[in-house]
Amino acid sequence: MVLSGQFRNNIVSALAFSILLLVASCTNSNQNNDTPPTKVVNINRLPTPDFNADSAYACIKAQVDFGPRIPGTKAHALCADYLVNKLKSYGWQVQVQNGTVKTYDGKQFTLKNIIAEYKPDLANRTLLTAHWDTRPWADLDSVKKDQPFDGADDGGSGVAVLVELARQLGASKLDKGVDIILFDIEDYGQQSSSSEAQQEDTWCLGSQYWAKHLHKPGYFANYGILLDMVGGKNPVFPKEGTSVVYASGIVDKIWGIANQMGYGNYFIDRNSGETTDDHLYVNTLANIKCIDIVHYEVEKHNYPYFHHAHSDNMEVIDKNTLKMVGQLLLEVLFTEK
Ligand SMILES: [Zn+2]
């Protein structure tokens, strides 16, 4: 993904929500009182499953072991098969959407958007997405800029969290429709210098294709959540600018739940600039409200140091981060109406 041309950095003052929760939990701690404690949120209609970060980590490693998942390569084809088979093995209905797209450098590829449905007959649906391709070049590195990189976090982590989530839902009794779409060819865009306007539409080719050719006529989800770079150590997840523009209510809801779960030091109450990522086209072309959970270091006005660099490998992956993001998504799915 890339920062959009309309970069803005609208810093919002921090909300001391965790203090409110602390006060609430202290109030609730008096078990001898005749009055039953007041619940802050109505949770646990079904027990929320325990997200397994080891499984998610292993799924990143499996993707990385294929090699960089660059469109047109053998590693890309083998990884697609692996992801399809994984999702099918958890009882999901899986299809691959093939489409022909042209990249900005004039090449033509057949993309593979991997679409998995949980309880396809239910109308009440949530969309979860990530991109599974990796960028062909480490063009933001200082060395070997024309060589590929592992994409453990940029590509691998979001996919792995969703694959583990698919395993959990497959074994659950959740009475809700969920769609996982692993978009292809997100990361083949034209990187411009900060002074130039970004060529936004050269990015996110898989999601643009899907939004123009929905896998089911009239497909609709109540909202969507995109994961991108969700496995790094000490992540910063600000309220991403494009998400705030198109789906501020969803952002507030998810960040609120993250705060309630004690993740407020990571899901911070600050806005980042607007980024061009797959959620942009889910919002603007498919008209489904979609947010982006993406590691972006607001203080540095940039993505983490390993973004589009050779250092984006297994060493930057932290199971604690995978656990946090995966558990948050499970909590959202299992506690909302
Ligand atoms: Zn990327």
Boltz pocket constraint, residues with backbone or C-beta under 6 A from the ligand:
constraints:
  - pocket:
      binder: B
      contacts: [[A, 1], [A, 135], [A, 154], [A, 187], [A, 308]]
      max_distance: 6.0
